[in-house]
């Protein structure tokens, strides 16, 4: 079971921060060539990221390239598609056509560089009203897309508002991404960054809300955000114990020809049993990540 609860952004042109990023406990690192890198530094950042990708490491590594309309996108992709790259984050994704163009280019580069076909992941970052309305088509555009991600800061700018503590302005967009991802047969979407790095209580609250909505995973921008997010997306000891009881009791009942039982006063049927087994799979994947 693939396990990515936290995607840690780090500027692709800051070698010290990049080296530190791999030891902070995030499940994945995003080396950023877009917003975190000044225009004057973008070409130099490419070469630094390219060198980083060539080094051995045990943390999944993605690169956020510049968006399609920019003059940097093509050069970013040509340089980044190489051994060591786990995936591309595509910012400002608005249509299925955007995704198909990038998928086609990655496929050509994989072939040219003798890389395994289709192994490089593609995560469209949806950051606009148009992208939200086209979310299902974006998610379903190609097999290379494993899931989509949400960019709330650009989204609120696009719709003429700003991010609030309550987050009511983001509810429709988030719900749309969850439904679109499921309808397209993809993994649950990844949530946006939480910009207030000192507000851990706010981060926890938001992460719990998006988990309840159906997200799995969140992008983070500071080391202090990693552990709280990882914990929210990890089952507690009590949840694992209950899931074990449910799975064992239901398997026993099913073997005897029964598909609905009561356990400690709670009704258990197939959906409940399936959820329990997913909890156990997640717990096992997390245990497998620990050194």
Secondary structure, DSSP 4 states (H G I P E B T S, - for coil): -----EEEEEETT-HHHHHHHTTS--SEEEEESSTTS-GGGHHHHHHHHHHHHTS--SSEEEEEEPPTTSSSHHHHHHHH-STT--EEEETT--SHHHHHHHHHHHHHHHHHTTPPTT-SEEEEEE-SHHHHHTHHHHHTS-TTEEEEEE-HHHHHHHHT----SS-GGGHHHHHHHHHHHHHTTPPPPBBPP---TT-HHHHHHHHHHHHHHT---EEESSTHHHHHHHHHTS--HHHHHHHHHHHHHHHHHHHTT-S-EEETTEEE-HHHHHHHHHHHHHHHHHHHH--
